[in-house]
Amino acid sequence: MTLMPLFDYTCRSCGNEFEALVRGSTIPTCPECKSADLERLMSLPIVKSETTRGIIKRETKRRDQKQAAEREHAQRQYEASHDD
Ligand SMILES: [Zn+2]
């Protein structure tokens, strides 16, 4: 597996935002003004929140399925007790 060391940067000199592949000790420079005075954007929390949203979605779905199963069970018990 090859990890792509792709990072988001903001240039402090011209404000340009860009993505740069950073391999080893390579220091990226702004493609607009060639400045190396860059700020690496923290993109990790975005990835994290996406994952959290996915988990919440999955948990909600599972809870709904559980409730649906309980409703169905209750319905069956009701029908069974009124089967005369
Ligand atoms: Zn720049």
PDB file of the backbone (N, CA, C, O) and the ligand in Angstrom, with CONECT records:
HET     ZN  A 101       1
ATOM      1  N   MET A   1       0.844  -1.190   0.000  1.00  0.00           N
ATOM      2  CA  MET A   1       0.000   0.000   0.000  1.00  0.00           C
ATOM      3  C   MET A   1       0.885   1.247   0.000  1.00  0.00           C
ATOM      4  O   MET A   1       1.810   1.372   0.802  1.00  0.00           O
ATOM      5  N   THR A   2       0.587   2.137  -0.889  1.00  0.00           N
ATOM      6  CA  THR A   2       1.347   3.385  -0.961  1.00  0.00           C
ATOM      7  C   THR A   2       0.495   4.529  -0.447  1.00  0.00           C
ATOM      8  O   THR A   2      -0.553   4.846  -1.010  1.00  0.00           O
ATOM      9  N   LEU A   3       0.953   5.135   0.616  1.00  0.00           N
ATOM     10  CA  LEU A   3       0.251   6.291   1.166  1.00  0.00           C
ATOM     11  C   LEU A   3       0.660   7.536   0.418  1.00  0.00           C
ATOM     12  O   LEU A   3       1.849   7.790   0.222  1.00  0.00           O
ATOM     13  N   MET A   4      -0.312   8.307   0.002  1.00  0.00           N
ATOM     14  CA  MET A   4      -0.017   9.561  -0.675  1.00  0.00           C
ATOM     15  C   MET A   4       0.074  10.660   0.362  1.00  0.00           C
ATOM     16  O   MET A   4      -0.941  11.060   0.931  1.00  0.00           O
ATOM     17  N   PRO A   5       1.284  11.158   0.619  1.00  0.00           N
ATOM     18  CA  PRO A   5       1.418  12.230   1.622  1.00  0.00           C
ATOM     19  C   PRO A   5       0.939  13.565   1.068  1.00  0.00           C
ATOM     20  O   PRO A   5       1.725  14.486   0.845  1.00  0.00           O
ATOM     21  N   LEU A   6      -0.355  13.645   0.856  1.00  0.00           N
ATOM     22  CA  LEU A   6      -0.956  14.839   0.278  1.00  0.00           C
ATOM     23  C   LEU A   6      -1.493  15.745   1.387  1.00  0.00           C
ATOM     24  O   LEU A   6      -2.306  15.334   2.215  1.00  0.00           O
ATOM     25  N   PHE A   7      -1.020  16.967   1.376  1.00  0.00           N
ATOM     26  CA  PHE A   7      -1.429  17.908   2.420  1.00  0.00           C
ATOM     27  C   PHE A   7      -1.999  19.183   1.808  1.00  0.00           C
ATOM     28  O   PHE A   7      -1.638  19.585   0.702  1.00  0.00           O
ATOM     29  N   ASP A   8      -2.885  19.794   2.553  1.00  0.00           N
ATOM     30  CA  ASP A   8      -3.421  21.091   2.145  1.00  0.00           C
ATOM     31  C   ASP A   8      -2.580  22.189   2.779  1.00  0.00           C
ATOM     32  O   ASP A   8      -2.258  22.137   3.966  1.00  0.00           O
ATOM     33  N   TYR A   9      -2.236  23.169   1.980  1.00  0.00           N
ATOM     34  CA  TYR A   9      -1.417  24.283   2.475  1.00  0.00           C
ATOM     35  C   TYR A   9      -2.065  25.613   2.139  1.00  0.00           C
ATOM     36  O   TYR A   9      -2.789  25.753   1.153  1.00  0.00           O
ATOM     37  N   THR A  10      -1.783  26.570   2.982  1.00  0.00           N
ATOM     38  CA  THR A  10      -2.119  27.949   2.670  1.00  0.00           C
ATOM     39  C   THR A  10      -0.819  28.734   2.659  1.00  0.00           C
ATOM     40  O   THR A  10      -0.023  28.654   3.594  1.00  0.00           O
ATOM     41  N   CYS A  11      -0.614  29.491   1.594  1.00  0.00           N
ATOM     42  CA  CYS A  11       0.590  30.308   1.486  1.00  0.00           C
ATOM     43  C   CYS A  11       0.407  31.563   2.339  1.00  0.00           C
ATOM     44  O   CYS A  11      -0.579  32.288   2.206  1.00  0.00           O
ATOM     45  N   ARG A  12       1.391  31.800   3.225  1.00  0.00           N
ATOM     46  CA  ARG A  12       1.298  32.987   4.081  1.00  0.00           C
ATOM     47  C   ARG A  12       1.625  34.264   3.298  1.00  0.00           C
ATOM     48  O   ARG A  12       1.260  35.365   3.709  1.00  0.00           O
ATOM     49  N   SER A  13       2.301  34.102   2.191  1.00  0.00           N
ATOM     50  CA  SER A  13       2.703  35.272   1.404  1.00  0.00           C
ATOM     51  C   SER A  13       1.564  35.805   0.543  1.00  0.00           C
ATOM     52  O   SER A  13       1.308  37.009   0.525  1.00  0.00           O
ATOM     53  N   CYS A  14       0.865  34.892  -0.187  1.00  0.00           N
ATOM     54  CA  CYS A  14      -0.165  35.362  -1.103  1.00  0.00           C
ATOM     55  C   CYS A  14      -1.550  34.807  -0.785  1.00  0.00           C
ATOM     56  O   CYS A  14      -2.526  35.167  -1.443  1.00  0.00           O
ATOM     57  N   GLY A  15      -1.643  33.938   0.213  1.00  0.00           N
ATOM     58  CA  GLY A  15      -2.947  33.417   0.611  1.00  0.00           C
ATOM     59  C   GLY A  15      -3.464  32.305  -0.280  1.00  0.00           C
ATOM     60  O   GLY A  15      -4.609  31.880  -0.134  1.00  0.00           O
ATOM     61  N   ASN A  16      -2.651  31.836  -1.185  1.00  0.00           N
ATOM     62  CA  ASN A  16      -3.052  30.764  -2.092  1.00  0.00           C
ATOM     63  C   ASN A  16      -3.205  29.441  -1.336  1.00  0.00           C
ATOM     64  O   ASN A  16      -2.358  29.074  -0.521  1.00  0.00           O
ATOM     65  N   GLU A  17      -4.294  28.740  -1.622  1.00  0.00           N
ATOM     66  CA  GLU A  17      -4.492  27.431  -1.020  1.00  0.00           C
ATOM     67  C   GLU A  17      -4.231  26.368  -2.066  1.00  0.00           C
ATOM     68  O   GLU A  17      -4.732  26.448  -3.188  1.00  0.00           O
ATOM     69  N   PHE A  18      -3.455  25.388  -1.696  1.00  0.00           N
ATOM     70  CA  PHE A  18      -3.139  24.328  -2.652  1.00  0.00           C
ATOM     71  C   PHE A  18      -2.813  23.036  -1.924  1.00  0.00           C
ATOM     72  O   PHE A  18      -2.542  23.019  -0.723  1.00  0.00           O
ATOM     73  N   GLU A  19      -2.848  21.953  -2.695  1.00  0.00           N
ATOM     74  CA  GLU A  19      -2.476  20.656  -2.157  1.00  0.00           C
ATOM     75  C   GLU A  19      -1.080  20.331  -2.650  1.00  0.00           C
ATOM     76  O   GLU A  19      -0.735  20.607  -3.799  1.00  0.00           O
ATOM     77  N   ALA A  20      -0.282  19.745  -1.780  1.00  0.00           N
ATOM     78  CA  ALA A  20       1.071  19.398  -2.180  1.00  0.00           C
ATOM     79  C   ALA A  20       1.428  18.011  -1.676  1.00  0.00           C
ATOM     80  O   ALA A  20       1.097  17.631  -0.553  1.00  0.00           O
ATOM     81  N   LEU A  21       2.101  17.274  -2.523  1.00  0.00           N
ATOM     82  CA  LEU A  21       2.615  15.969  -2.135  1.00  0.00           C
ATOM     83  C   LEU A  21       3.948  16.184  -1.435  1.00  0.00           C
ATOM     84  O   LEU A  21       4.864  16.790  -1.992  1.00  0.00           O
ATOM     85  N   VAL A  22       4.047  15.691  -0.231  1.00  0.00           N
ATOM     86  CA  VAL A  22       5.281  15.893   0.525  1.00  0.00           C
ATOM     87  C   VAL A  22       5.919  14.543   0.792  1.00  0.00           C
ATOM     88  O   VAL A  22       5.407  13.734   1.567  1.00  0.00           O
ATOM     89  N   ARG A  23       7.020  14.323   0.150  1.00  0.00           N
ATOM     90  CA  ARG A  23       7.737  13.064   0.333  1.00  0.00           C
ATOM     91  C   ARG A  23       9.014  13.323   1.113  1.00  0.00           C
ATOM     92  O   ARG A  23       9.797  14.209   0.772  1.00  0.00           O
ATOM     93  N   GLY A  24       9.212  12.542   2.162  1.00  0.00           N
ATOM     94  CA  GLY A  24      10.433  12.667   2.952  1.00  0.00           C
ATOM     95  C   GLY A  24      10.564  14.050   3.548  1.00  0.00           C
ATOM     96  O   GLY A  24       9.662  14.539   4.229  1.00  0.00           O
ATOM     97  N   SER A  25      11.704  14.677   3.283  1.00  0.00           N
ATOM     98  CA  SER A  25      11.966  15.989   3.869  1.00  0.00           C
ATOM     99  C   SER A  25      11.731  17.119   2.865  1.00  0.00           C
ATOM    100  O   SER A  25      12.161  18.254   3.075  1.00  0.00           O
ATOM    101  N   THR A  26      11.039  16.787   1.772  1.00  0.00           N
ATOM    102  CA  THR A  26      10.744  17.799   0.755  1.00  0.00           C
ATOM    103  C   THR A  26       9.860  18.895   1.345  1.00  0.00           C
ATOM    104  O   THR A  26       8.822  18.624   1.949  1.00  0.00           O
ATOM    105  N   ILE A  27      10.291  20.115   1.159  1.00  0.00           N
ATOM    106  CA  ILE A  27       9.494  21.244   1.628  1.00  0.00           C
ATOM    107  C   ILE A  27       8.774  21.852   0.422  1.00  0.00           C
ATOM    108  O   ILE A  27       9.411  22.320  -0.522  1.00  0.00           O
ATOM    109  N   PRO A  28       7.447  21.837   0.465  1.00  0.00           N
ATOM    110  CA  PRO A  28       6.709  22.369  -0.678  1.00  0.00           C
ATOM    111  C   PRO A  28       6.787  23.886  -0.758  1.00  0.00           C
ATOM    112  O   PRO A  28       6.990  24.571   0.244  1.00  0.00           O
ATOM    113  N   THR A  29       6.624  24.379  -1.944  1.00  0.00           N
ATOM    114  CA  THR A  29       6.597  25.828  -2.130  1.00  0.00           C
ATOM    115  C   THR A  29       5.294  26.189  -2.842  1.00  0.00           C
ATOM    116  O   THR A  29       4.704  25.372  -3.549  1.00  0.00           O
ATOM    117  N   CYS A  30       4.871  27.412  -2.641  1.00  0.00           N
ATOM    118  CA  CYS A  30       3.652  27.904  -3.250  1.00  0.00           C
ATOM    119  C   CYS A  30       3.788  27.930  -4.773  1.00  0.00           C
ATOM    120  O   CYS A  30       4.739  28.498  -5.309  1.00  0.00           O
ATOM    121  N   PRO A  31       2.822  27.305  -5.469  1.00  0.00           N
ATOM    122  CA  PRO A  31       2.920  27.306  -6.936  1.00  0.00           C
ATOM    123  C   PRO A  31       2.678  28.698  -7.538  1.00  0.00           C
ATOM    124  O   PRO A  31       2.995  28.943  -8.702  1.00  0.00           O
ATOM    125  N   GLU A  32       2.120  29.590  -6.739  1.00  0.00           N
ATOM    126  CA  GLU A  32       1.847  30.945  -7.238  1.00  0.00           C
ATOM    127  C   GLU A  32       3.058  31.864  -7.094  1.00  0.00           C
ATOM    128  O   GLU A  32       3.481  32.500  -8.059  1.00  0.00           O
ATOM    129  N   CYS A  33       3.610  31.930  -5.884  1.00  0.00           N
ATOM    130  CA  CYS A  33       4.687  32.898  -5.654  1.00  0.00           C
ATOM    131  C   CYS A  33       6.009  32.239  -5.241  1.00  0.00           C
ATOM    132  O   CYS A  33       6.989  32.917  -4.932  1.00  0.00           O
ATOM    133  N   LYS A  34       6.007  30.900  -5.246  1.00  0.00           N
ATOM    134  CA  LYS A  34       7.219  30.126  -4.913  1.00  0.00           C
ATOM    135  C   LYS A  34       7.701  30.318  -3.473  1.00  0.00           C
ATOM    136  O   LYS A  34       8.833  29.967  -3.139  1.00  0.00           O
ATOM    137  N   SER A  35       6.847  30.870  -2.637  1.00  0.00           N
ATOM    138  CA  SER A  35       7.237  31.064  -1.252  1.00  0.00           C
ATOM    139  C   SER A  35       7.176  29.744  -0.491  1.00  0.00           C
ATOM    140  O   SER A  35       6.323  28.899  -0.761  1.00  0.00           O
ATOM    141  N   ALA A  36       8.075  29.580   0.445  1.00  0.00           N
ATOM    142  CA  ALA A  36       8.073  28.381   1.268  1.00  0.00           C
ATOM    143  C   ALA A  36       7.461  28.674   2.639  1.00  0.00           C
ATOM    144  O   ALA A  36       7.484  27.831   3.536  1.00  0.00           O
ATOM    145  N   ASP A  37       6.917  29.879   2.784  1.00  0.00           N
ATOM    146  CA  ASP A  37       6.290  30.267   4.037  1.00  0.00           C
ATOM    147  C   ASP A  37       4.832  29.810   4.001  1.00  0.00           C
ATOM    148  O   ASP A  37       3.921  30.581   3.700  1.00  0.00           O
ATOM    149  N   LEU A  38       4.649  28.540   4.316  1.00  0.00           N
ATOM    150  CA  LEU A  38       3.333  27.933   4.180  1.00  0.00           C
ATOM    151  C   LEU A  38       2.780  27.484   5.512  1.00  0.00           C
ATOM    152  O   LEU A  38       3.522  27.224   6.459  1.00  0.00           O
ATOM    153  N   GLU A  39       1.484  27.400   5.568  1.00  0.00           N
ATOM    154  CA  GLU A  39       0.822  26.872   6.749  1.00  0.00           C
ATOM    155  C   GLU A  39       0.102  25.604   6.337  1.00  0.00           C
ATOM    156  O   GLU A  39      -0.723  25.613   5.424  1.00  0.00           O
ATOM    157  N   ARG A  40       0.418  24.521   7.014  1.00  0.00           N
ATOM    158  CA  ARG A  40      -0.243  23.262   6.695  1.00  0.00           C
ATOM    159  C   ARG A  40      -1.608  23.249   7.362  1.00  0.00           C
ATOM    160  O   ARG A  40      -1.729  23.439   8.572  1.00  0.00           O
ATOM    161  N   LEU A  41      -2.630  23.022   6.550  1.00  0.00           N
ATOM    162  CA  LEU A  41      -3.992  23.010   7.086  1.00  0.00           C
ATOM    163  C   LEU A  41      -4.266  21.666   7.737  1.00  0.00           C
ATOM    164  O   LEU A  41      -3.836  20.621   7.250  1.00  0.00           O
ATOM    165  N   MET A  42      -4.978  21.713   8.826  1.00  0.00           N
ATOM    166  CA  MET A  42      -5.329  20.491   9.515  1.00  0.00           C
ATOM    167  C   MET A  42      -6.574  19.887   8.885  1.00  0.00           C
ATOM    168  O   MET A  42      -7.699  20.273   9.203  1.00  0.00           O
ATOM    169  N   SER A  43      -6.361  18.962   8.014  1.00  0.00           N
ATOM    170  CA  SER A  43      -7.491  18.343   7.320  1.00  0.00           C
ATOM    171  C   SER A  43      -7.994  17.102   8.045  1.00  0.00           C
ATOM    172  O   SER A  43      -9.030  16.540   7.689  1.00  0.00           O
ATOM    173  N   LEU A  44      -7.256  16.682   9.061  1.00  0.00           N
ATOM    174  CA  LEU A  44      -7.605  15.459   9.783  1.00  0.00           C
ATOM    175  C   LEU A  44      -8.969  15.534  10.485  1.00  0.00           C
ATOM    176  O   LEU A  44      -9.754  14.590  10.391  1.00  0.00           O
ATOM    177  N   PRO A  45      -9.269  16.648  11.192  1.00  0.00           N
ATOM    178  CA  PRO A  45     -10.592  16.713  11.855  1.00  0.00           C
ATOM    179  C   PRO A  45     -11.762  16.562  10.886  1.00  0.00           C
ATOM    180  O   PRO A  45     -12.824  16.065  11.262  1.00  0.00           O
ATOM    181  N   ILE A  46     -11.568  16.988   9.642  1.00  0.00           N
ATOM    182  CA  ILE A  46     -12.617  16.843   8.638  1.00  0.00           C
ATOM    183  C   ILE A  46     -12.851  15.366   8.353  1.00  0.00           C
ATOM    184  O   ILE A  46     -13.986  14.893   8.292  1.00  0.00           O
ATOM    185  N   VAL A  47     -11.743  14.655   8.180  1.00  0.00           N
ATOM    186  CA  VAL A  47     -11.822  13.214   7.933  1.00  0.00           C
ATOM    187  C   VAL A  47     -12.490  12.529   9.119  1.00  0.00           C
ATOM    188  O   VAL A  47     -13.339  11.651   8.963  1.00  0.00           O
ATOM    189  N   LYS A  48     -12.076  12.962  10.318  1.00  0.00           N
ATOM    190  CA  LYS A  48     -12.607  12.398  11.548  1.00  0.00           C
ATOM    191  C   LYS A  48     -14.124  12.601  11.645  1.00  0.00           C
ATOM    192  O   LYS A  48     -14.866  11.672  11.964  1.00  0.00           O
ATOM    193  N   SER A  49     -14.570  13.832  11.366  1.00  0.00           N
ATOM    194  CA  SER A  49     -15.994  14.133  11.487  1.00  0.00           C
ATOM    195  C   SER A  49     -16.789  13.370  10.436  1.00  0.00           C
ATOM    196  O   SER A  49     -17.928  12.974  10.684  1.00  0.00           O
ATOM    197  N   GLU A  50     -16.194  13.161   9.263  1.00  0.00           N
ATOM    198  CA  GLU A  50     -16.858  12.367   8.236  1.00  0.00           C
ATOM    199  C   GLU A  50     -17.065  10.943   8.762  1.00  0.00           C
ATOM    200  O   GLU A  50     -18.133  10.353   8.600  1.00  0.00           O
ATOM    201  N   THR A  51     -16.026  10.413   9.391  1.00  0.00           N
ATOM    202  CA  THR A  51     -16.096   9.067   9.933  1.00  0.00           C
ATOM    203  C   THR A  51     -17.137   8.994  11.041  1.00  0.00           C
ATOM    204  O   THR A  51     -17.921   8.047  11.105  1.00  0.00           O
ATOM    205  N   THR A  52     -17.141  10.001  11.912  1.00  0.00           N
ATOM    206  CA  THR A  52     -18.097  10.036  13.011  1.00  0.00           C
ATOM    207  C   THR A  52     -19.518  10.077  12.484  1.00  0.00           C
ATOM    208  O   THR A  52     -20.411   9.402  12.996  1.00  0.00           O
ATOM    209  N   ARG A  53     -19.712  10.892  11.440  1.00  0.00           N
ATOM    210  CA  ARG A  53     -21.039  10.972  10.834  1.00  0.00           C
ATOM    211  C   ARG A  53     -21.459   9.618  10.291  1.00  0.00           C
ATOM    212  O   ARG A  53     -22.621   9.226  10.406  1.00  0.00           O
ATOM    213  N   GLY A  54     -20.511   8.905   9.700  1.00  0.00           N
ATOM    214  CA  GLY A  54     -20.786   7.581   9.153  1.00  0.00           C
ATOM    215  C   GLY A  54     -21.179   6.615  10.252  1.00  0.00           C
ATOM    216  O   GLY A  54     -22.097   5.812  10.082  1.00  0.00           O
ATOM    217  N   ILE A  55     -20.477   6.693  11.392  1.00  0.00           N
ATOM    218  CA  ILE A  55     -20.774   5.815  12.528  1.00  0.00           C
ATOM    219  C   ILE A  55     -22.155   6.139  13.080  1.00  0.00           C
ATOM    220  O   ILE A  55     -22.943   5.232  13.347  1.00  0.00           O
ATOM    221  N   ILE A  56     -22.455   7.418  13.253  1.00  0.00           N
ATOM    222  CA  ILE A  56     -23.753   7.835  13.788  1.00  0.00           C
ATOM    223  C   ILE A  56     -24.879   7.338  12.869  1.00  0.00           C
ATOM    224  O   ILE A  56     -25.903   6.834  13.328  1.00  0.00           O
ATOM    225  N   LYS A  57     -24.656   7.496  11.567  1.00  0.00           N
ATOM    226  CA  LYS A  57     -25.637   7.056  10.579  1.00  0.00           C
ATOM    227  C   LYS A  57     -25.888   5.556  10.707  1.00  0.00           C
ATOM    228  O   LYS A  57     -27.026   5.089  10.666  1.00  0.00           O
ATOM    229  N   ARG A  58     -24.786   4.814  10.864  1.00  0.00           N
ATOM    230  CA  ARG A  58     -24.878   3.363  10.972  1.00  0.00           C
ATOM    231  C   ARG A  58     -25.588   2.972  12.267  1.00  0.00           C
ATOM    232  O   ARG A  58     -26.427   2.071  12.269  1.00  0.00           O
ATOM    233  N   GLU A  59     -25.249   3.655  13.379  1.00  0.00           N
ATOM    234  CA  GLU A  59     -25.866   3.368  14.675  1.00  0.00           C
ATOM    235  C   GLU A  59     -27.361   3.669  14.639  1.00  0.00           C
ATOM    236  O   GLU A  59     -28.166   2.909  15.177  1.00  0.00           O
ATOM    237  N   THR A  60     -27.728   4.776  14.007  1.00  0.00           N
ATOM    238  CA  THR A  60     -29.130   5.165  13.893  1.00  0.00           C
ATOM    239  C   THR A  60     -29.908   4.115  13.107  1.00  0.00           C
ATOM    240  O   THR A  60     -31.023   3.740  13.468  1.00  0.00           O
ATOM    241  N   LYS A  61     -29.292   3.657  12.032  1.00  0.00           N
ATOM    242  CA  LYS A  61     -29.935   2.648  11.184  1.00  0.00           C
ATOM    243  C   LYS A  61     -30.150   1.360  11.979  1.00  0.00           C
ATOM    244  O   LYS A  61     -31.202   0.727  11.893  1.00  0.00           O
ATOM    245  N   ARG A  62     -29.118   0.982  12.763  1.00  0.00           N
ATOM    246  CA  ARG A  62     -29.195  -0.242  13.545  1.00  0.00           C
ATOM    247  C   ARG A  62     -30.289  -0.119  14.607  1.00  0.00           C
ATOM    248  O   ARG A  62     -31.033  -1.067  14.860  1.00  0.00           O
ATOM    249  N   ARG A  63     -30.378   1.076  15.231  1.00  0.00           N
ATOM    250  CA  ARG A  63     -31.387   1.310  16.255  1.00  0.00           C
ATOM    251  C   ARG A  63     -32.799   1.238  15.643  1.00  0.00           C
ATOM    252  O   ARG A  63     -33.720   0.670  16.229  1.00  0.00           O
ATOM    253  N   ASP A  64     -32.931   1.818  14.478  1.00  0.00           N
ATOM    254  CA  ASP A  64     -34.215   1.781  13.788  1.00  0.00           C
ATOM    255  C   ASP A  64     -34.616   0.351  13.458  1.00  0.00           C
ATOM    256  O   ASP A  64     -35.776  -0.031  13.610  1.00  0.00           O
ATOM    257  N   GLN A  65     -33.649  -0.430  13.009  1.00  0.00           N
ATOM    258  CA  GLN A  65     -33.920  -1.822  12.680  1.00  0.00           C
ATOM    259  C   GLN A  65     -34.327  -2.608  13.916  1.00  0.00           C
ATOM    260  O   GLN A  65     -35.207  -3.467  13.862  1.00  0.00           O
ATOM    261  N   LYS A  66     -33.665  -2.296  15.048  1.00  0.00           N
ATOM    262  CA  LYS A  66     -33.968  -2.963  16.311  1.00  0.00           C
ATOM    263  C   LYS A  66     -35.390  -2.616  16.756  1.00  0.00           C
ATOM    264  O   LYS A  66     -36.154  -3.487  17.173  1.00  0.00           O
ATOM    265  N   GLN A  67     -35.728  -1.339  16.661  1.00  0.00           N
ATOM    266  CA  GLN A  67     -37.072  -0.894  17.038  1.00  0.00           C
ATOM    267  C   GLN A  67     -38.124  -1.521  16.141  1.00  0.00           C
ATOM    268  O   GLN A  67     -39.196  -1.908  16.604  1.00  0.00           O
ATOM    269  N   ALA A  68     -37.817  -1.619  14.869  1.00  0.00           N
ATOM    270  CA  ALA A  68     -38.741  -2.227  13.916  1.00  0.00           C
ATOM    271  C   ALA A  68     -38.957  -3.696  14.268  1.00  0.00           C
ATOM    272  O   ALA A  68     -40.077  -4.199  14.185  1.00  0.00           O
ATOM    273  N   ALA A  69     -37.881  -4.384  14.661  1.00  0.00           N
ATOM    274  CA  ALA A  69     -37.960  -5.792  15.038  1.00  0.00           C
ATOM    275  C   ALA A  69     -38.782  -5.958  16.308  1.00  0.00           C
ATOM    276  O   ALA A  69     -39.552  -6.910  16.436  1.00  0.00           O
ATOM    277  N   GLU A  70     -38.613  -5.018  17.259  1.00  0.00           N
ATOM    278  CA  GLU A  70     -39.380  -5.078  18.506  1.00  0.00           C
ATOM    279  C   GLU A  70     -40.864  -4.831  18.255  1.00  0.00           C
ATOM    280  O   GLU A  70     -41.727  -5.466  18.862  1.00  0.00           O
ATOM    281  N   ARG A  71     -41.139  -3.900  17.351  1.00  0.00           N
ATOM    282  CA  ARG A  71     -42.536  -3.613  16.995  1.00  0.00           C
ATOM    283  C   ARG A  71     -43.173  -4.843  16.356  1.00  0.00           C
ATOM    284  O   ARG A  71     -44.319  -5.190  16.640  1.00  0.00           O
ATOM    285  N   GLU A  72     -42.400  -5.494  15.485  1.00  0.00           N
ATOM    286  CA  GLU A  72     -42.894  -6.673  14.789  1.00  0.00           C
ATOM    287  C   GLU A  72     -43.146  -7.792  15.792  1.00  0.00           C
ATOM    288  O   GLU A  72     -44.131  -8.522  15.683  1.00  0.00           O
ATOM    289  N   HIS A  73     -42.249  -7.925  16.773  1.00  0.00           N
ATOM    290  CA  HIS A  73     -42.370  -8.944  17.803  1.00  0.00           C
ATOM    291  C   HIS A  73     -43.637  -8.703  18.636  1.00  0.00           C
ATOM    292  O   HIS A  73     -44.394  -9.631  18.922  1.00  0.00           O
ATOM    293  N   ALA A  74     -43.850  -7.436  19.015  1.00  0.00           N
ATOM    294  CA  ALA A  74     -45.025  -7.057  19.797  1.00  0.00           C
ATOM    295  C   ALA A  74     -46.307  -7.328  19.007  1.00  0.00           C
ATOM    296  O   ALA A  74     -47.310  -7.785  19.554  1.00  0.00           O
ATOM    297  N   GLN A  75     -46.246  -7.041  17.744  1.00  0.00           N
ATOM    298  CA  GLN A  75     -47.392  -7.271  16.863  1.00  0.00           C
ATOM    299  C   GLN A  75     -47.726  -8.764  16.783  1.00  0.00           C
ATOM    300  O   GLN A  75     -48.891  -9.164  16.797  1.00  0.00           O
ATOM    301  N   ARG A  76     -46.676  -9.563  16.699  1.00  0.00           N
ATOM    302  CA  ARG A  76     -46.873 -11.021  16.616  1.00  0.00           C
ATOM    303  C   ARG A  76     -47.463 -11.552  17.917  1.00  0.00           C
ATOM    304  O   ARG A  76     -48.339 -12.417  17.897  1.00  0.00           O
ATOM    305  N   GLN A  77     -46.979 -11.028  19.063  1.00  0.00           N
ATOM    306  CA  GLN A  77     -47.492 -11.469  20.368  1.00  0.00           C
ATOM    307  C   GLN A  77     -48.953 -11.089  20.501  1.00  0.00           C
ATOM    308  O   GLN A  77     -49.761 -11.855  21.025  1.00  0.00           O
ATOM    309  N   TYR A  78     -49.285  -9.905  20.025  1.00  0.00           N
ATOM    310  CA  TYR A  78     -50.663  -9.418  20.074  1.00  0.00           C
ATOM    311  C   TYR A  78     -51.570 -10.323  19.243  1.00  0.00           C
ATOM    312  O   TYR A  78     -52.658 -10.711  19.669  1.00  0.00           O
ATOM    313  N   GLU A  79     -51.086 -10.644  18.047  1.00  0.00           N
ATOM    314  CA  GLU A  79     -51.863 -11.503  17.149  1.00  0.00           C
ATOM    315  C   GLU A  79     -52.003 -12.898  17.729  1.00  0.00           C
ATOM    316  O   GLU A  79     -53.061 -13.516  17.610  1.00  0.00           O
ATOM    317  N   ALA A  80     -50.927 -13.411  18.367  1.00  0.00           N
ATOM    318  CA  ALA A  80     -50.935 -14.759  18.938  1.00  0.00           C
ATOM    319  C   ALA A  80     -51.922 -14.847  20.105  1.00  0.00           C
ATOM    320  O   ALA A  80     -52.616 -15.849  20.271  1.00  0.00           O
ATOM    321  N   SER A  81     -51.972 -13.761  20.926  1.00  0.00           N
ATOM    322  CA  SER A  81     -52.854 -13.766  22.082  1.00  0.00           C
ATOM    323  C   SER A  81     -54.313 -13.535  21.700  1.00  0.00           C
ATOM    324  O   SER A  81     -55.225 -13.755  22.498  1.00  0.00           O
ATOM    325  N   HIS A  82     -54.509 -13.090  20.469  1.00  0.00           N
ATOM    326  CA  HIS A  82     -55.880 -12.847  20.030  1.00  0.00           C
ATOM    327  C   HIS A  82     -56.296 -13.841  18.940  1.00  0.00           C
ATOM    328  O   HIS A  82     -57.212 -13.601  18.154  1.00  0.00           O
ATOM    329  N   ASP A  83     -55.585 -14.955  18.934  1.00  0.00           N
ATOM    330  CA  ASP A  83     -55.882 -15.963  17.918  1.00  0.00           C
ATOM    331  C   ASP A  83     -56.869 -16.963  18.502  1.00  0.00           C
ATOM    332  O   ASP A  83     -56.448 -17.994  19.027  1.00  0.00           O
ATOM    333  N   ASP A  84     -58.154 -16.696  18.430  1.00  0.00           N
ATOM    334  CA  ASP A  84     -59.152 -17.623  18.998  1.00  0.00           C
ATOM    335  C   ASP A  84     -60.343 -17.891  18.101  1.00  0.00           C
ATOM    336  O   ASP A  84     -61.238 -18.650  18.473  1.00  0.00           O
TER     337      ASP A  84
HETATM  338 ZN    ZN A 101       2.057  32.152  -2.464  1.00  0.00          ZN2+
END
